[in-house]
Structures are given as C-alpha cells and as structure tokens.
C-alpha cells in the first residue's frame, strides 16, 4: 500500500510539473503559436539526431560532445543543421510569432581583403519580444541556467559565452523540459541562420 502512495505521488508530481511547464509557455504564446514552436523544436530535434542510431539521450550527448574543443570565440560554427531547410521552415511560421522571437540585425564585418568591410544581415533575438521574456524567466528560476541568462540580461542578444555554455556545457539544460528545449532550439536556429551580405 505504501508503494502505491509513493507511485501515485510521483505520477501526480510529474503530471503537475508538465502542466506547470505548459502553462508557463502559454503565458507568453497562444495555442497556435505553441504549435509553430513545436514545429521548430521538432525540426531541431530531428536535425541534431538525424544520423544517430542510439537512444535519444545518447544522440543528444554525441551531438554536443563534438563541440567540446570549440574555441570560446569561435564564429561560423557548423551546427549540422540544414540552413536551407531552416530558412524554408521560418517562412512558414506566423510573422507575429517570428517577431516575438527574432529581428533582423544589420552590421558589418571584415573580409579577407585588408581594410575591406561588407554589410551583413543576420538573425538576432528580439530583446523586447515574448521569447526574450521567457528566456529570462526560465534562466532566473533555475540555478544551473542563471549563468546562461546573465549575459542576455545585459546584452539583449546571444553572446559568445552563451554560445559556449550551450555547446560545451549542454548538461546544464534539461532536454526533457519543453521550456528549456525551446531555449536550445531558438539559440541553435539563431546561430545557424546564414548571414546575408549586401
């Protein structure tokens, strides 16, 4: 009888945790937007585990283990996510949802020619959007993610340290948590999006 009580309490706790997590996403996004977010999460999940024949957790570990020796200031990282498929997918999500997550940033960067710079357009997080609010709320409420969220709080965008934490210390994240996998998904999609020169 005692074991049944423990089992019941465990199931109740897991069920409540899942419901609480779902409700926390619903504080920021409506039902239709959540369906689109799930499309994004499924896309990333499929891309990063595509060539892996092991269990899901092992596939995730293998994916992130390849970045163990990545220099802290690395740029143009090959994430193994199809840029073409990503761009196509992003055209299919609702524009208002896109705007709650991202904005296009313009800047410039040096080329291989001395003193030559080119203008670039890239994908950045909308620091005033609903996703930014979710990111800050999630990272403040979990000890292992506070170090990940702090740079975003100050910069309003992903920093090299956030990239490094995600790619090299992925164990800080709970991949079974919908909220945390959403953070991972949006970060990877933002990093992976191809810069355009003009």
VEXDREN-2710 file (C-alpha; in Angstrom, 1 decimal):
% VEXDREN-2710
k/r/px/py/pz
1/UNK/0.0/0.0/0.0
2/UNK/2.9/2.4/0.9
3/UNK/4.4/1.8/-2.6
4/UNK/1.1/2.7/-4.2
5/UNK/1.1/6.0/-2.4
6/UNK/4.6/6.8/-3.5
7/UNK/3.8/5.8/-7.1
8/UNK/0.6/8.0/-7.0
9/UNK/2.5/11.0/-5.6
10/UNK/5.3/10.5/-8.2
11/UNK/2.8/10.4/-11.0
12/UNK/1.0/13.4/-9.6
13/UNK/4.2/15.4/-9.3
14/UNK/5.3/14.6/-12.9
15/UNK/1.9/15.4/-14.2
16/UNK/1.8/18.7/-12.3
17/UNK/5.3/19.6/-13.4
18/UNK/4.4/19.0/-17.1
19/UNK/1.2/21.1/-16.8
20/UNK/3.0/23.9/-15.0
21/UNK/5.7/24.0/-17.7
22/UNK/3.0/24.0/-20.4
23/UNK/1.2/26.8/-18.6
24/UNK/4.4/28.8/-18.3
25/UNK/4.8/28.7/-22.1
26/UNK/1.2/29.7/-22.5
27/UNK/1.9/32.9/-20.5
28/UNK/4.0/34.0/-23.5
29/UNK/2.5/32.4/-26.6
30/UNK/-1.0/31.4/-27.7
31/UNK/-2.1/27.9/-28.7
32/UNK/-1.4/28.5/-32.4
33/UNK/2.0/29.9/-31.7
34/UNK/2.8/27.0/-29.5
35/UNK/2.1/24.6/-32.4
36/UNK/4.5/26.6/-34.5
37/UNK/7.1/26.5/-31.7
38/UNK/6.7/22.7/-31.6
39/UNK/7.4/22.5/-35.3
40/UNK/10.6/24.4/-34.7
41/UNK/11.6/22.1/-31.8
42/UNK/10.8/19.0/-33.8
43/UNK/12.9/20.3/-36.7
44/UNK/15.9/20.9/-34.4
45/UNK/15.5/17.6/-32.6
46/UNK/15.4/15.8/-35.9
47/UNK/18.3/17.7/-37.4
48/UNK/20.7/17.1/-34.4
49/UNK/19.8/13.4/-34.0
50/UNK/19.4/12.6/-37.7
51/UNK/22.5/10.4/-38.2
52/UNK/22.4/8.8/-34.7
53/UNK/21.1/5.3/-34.2
54/UNK/21.3/5.3/-30.4
55/UNK/18.9/6.3/-27.7
56/UNK/17.7/9.9/-27.8
57/UNK/19.7/11.0/-24.7
58/UNK/22.9/9.4/-26.2
59/UNK/22.3/11.1/-29.5
60/UNK/22.0/14.5/-27.8
61/UNK/25.2/13.8/-25.9
62/UNK/27.0/12.8/-29.1
63/UNK/25.8/15.9/-30.9
64/UNK/27.1/18.3/-28.2
65/UNK/30.3/16.4/-27.4
66/UNK/31.6/17.3/-30.9
67/UNK/31.9/20.9/-29.6
68/UNK/34.0/20.1/-26.5
69/UNK/37.2/21.6/-28.0
70/UNK/35.5/24.6/-29.7
71/UNK/37.4/27.8/-29.0
72/UNK/35.4/30.2/-26.8
73/UNK/35.3/32.9/-29.5
74/UNK/34.5/30.6/-32.4
75/UNK/32.4/32.0/-35.2
76/UNK/30.8/30.4/-38.3
77/UNK/30.2/27.2/-36.4
78/UNK/28.9/24.3/-38.4
79/UNK/26.0/23.0/-36.4
80/UNK/25.0/20.3/-38.8
81/UNK/21.5/21.8/-39.2
82/UNK/20.4/22.4/-42.8
83/UNK/20.4/26.1/-43.4
84/UNK/18.1/25.8/-46.4
85/UNK/15.5/23.7/-44.5
86/UNK/15.7/26.2/-41.7
87/UNK/15.1/29.2/-43.9
88/UNK/12.2/27.4/-45.5
89/UNK/10.7/26.5/-42.2
90/UNK/11.0/30.0/-40.9
91/UNK/9.0/31.3/-43.8
92/UNK/6.1/29.0/-42.8
93/UNK/5.7/30.3/-39.2
94/UNK/3.4/33.1/-38.5
95/UNK/5.0/36.5/-38.9
96/UNK/3.7/37.7/-35.5
97/UNK/5.4/34.7/-33.8
98/UNK/8.6/35.4/-35.7
99/UNK/8.5/39.0/-34.5
100/UNK/8.0/37.8/-30.9
101/UNK/11.3/35.8/-31.2
102/UNK/13.6/37.5/-33.8
103/UNK/14.5/40.6/-35.6
104/UNK/16.9/41.1/-38.5
105/UNK/20.1/42.9/-37.5
106/UNK/22.4/44.8/-39.8
107/UNK/26.1/45.2/-39.3
108/UNK/29.4/44.9/-41.0
109/UNK/32.3/42.6/-40.8
110/UNK/35.9/42.4/-42.1
111/UNK/36.7/40.5/-45.2
112/UNK/39.9/38.8/-46.2
113/UNK/40.9/41.9/-48.1
114/UNK/42.7/44.4/-45.9
115/UNK/40.6/47.3/-44.7
116/UNK/37.6/46.0/-46.6
117/UNK/34.2/45.6/-44.8
118/UNK/30.9/44.2/-46.0
119/UNK/27.5/44.9/-44.7
120/UNK/25.7/41.9/-43.3
121/UNK/22.2/41.0/-42.3
122/UNK/21.7/38.3/-39.6
123/UNK/19.0/36.9/-37.3
124/UNK/19.0/38.3/-33.8
125/UNK/16.8/37.8/-30.8
126/UNK/14.1/40.5/-30.3
127/UNK/15.2/41.7/-26.8
128/UNK/11.7/43.2/-26.3
129/UNK/9.8/40.2/-27.6
130/UNK/8.0/37.4/-25.7
131/UNK/10.7/34.9/-26.2
132/UNK/13.2/37.1/-24.5
133/UNK/10.9/37.4/-21.5
134/UNK/10.6/33.6/-21.5
135/UNK/14.4/33.1/-21.7
136/UNK/15.0/35.5/-18.8
137/UNK/12.2/34.0/-16.7
138/UNK/13.4/30.4/-17.3
139/UNK/17.1/31.1/-16.6
140/UNK/16.4/33.1/-13.4
141/UNK/14.3/30.3/-12.0
142/UNK/16.9/27.6/-12.4
143/UNK/20.3/27.7/-10.7
144/UNK/22.2/25.8/-13.5
145/UNK/20.9/28.3/-16.2
146/UNK/21.5/31.6/-14.4
147/UNK/25.0/31.9/-15.8
148/UNK/23.5/31.3/-19.3
149/UNK/20.8/34.0/-18.8
150/UNK/23.0/36.8/-17.2
151/UNK/24.8/37.8/-20.5
152/UNK/21.4/38.0/-22.2
153/UNK/20.0/40.2/-19.5
154/UNK/22.8/42.7/-20.1
155/UNK/23.2/42.4/-23.9
156/UNK/19.7/41.5/-25.1
157/UNK/21.2/39.0/-27.5
158/UNK/23.3/35.8/-27.5
159/UNK/26.9/36.3/-26.5
160/UNK/30.0/34.2/-27.2
161/UNK/29.8/32.9/-23.6
162/UNK/26.1/31.8/-24.1
163/UNK/27.1/30.0/-27.3
164/UNK/29.9/28.3/-25.4
165/UNK/27.7/27.3/-22.5
166/UNK/25.1/25.8/-24.8
167/UNK/27.5/23.9/-27.0
168/UNK/30.1/22.9/-24.4
169/UNK/28.1/22.5/-21.2
170/UNK/24.8/21.2/-22.5
171/UNK/24.3/19.2/-19.4
172/UNK/23.1/22.4/-17.7
173/UNK/19.9/22.0/-19.8
174/UNK/17.1/19.6/-19.2
175/UNK/16.3/18.3/-22.7
176/UNK/13.1/16.8/-21.5
177/UNK/11.8/20.2/-20.4
178/UNK/9.8/21.8/-23.1
179/UNK/10.8/25.3/-22.0
180/UNK/14.5/24.5/-21.9
181/UNK/14.4/22.7/-25.2
182/UNK/12.7/25.8/-26.7
183/UNK/15.6/27.9/-25.4
184/UNK/18.0/25.4/-27.1
185/UNK/16.0/25.4/-30.3
186/UNK/15.8/29.1/-30.7
187/UNK/19.5/29.5/-29.8
188/UNK/20.6/26.9/-32.4
189/UNK/18.4/28.3/-35.1
190/UNK/19.7/31.8/-34.5
191/UNK/23.3/30.6/-34.6
192/UNK/22.7/28.5/-37.7
193/UNK/20.9/31.1/-39.7
194/UNK/23.1/32.2/-42.7
195/UNK/24.3/35.8/-42.7
196/UNK/23.4/37.6/-45.9
197/UNK/25.8/40.2/-47.4
198/UNK/24.6/43.3/-49.2
END
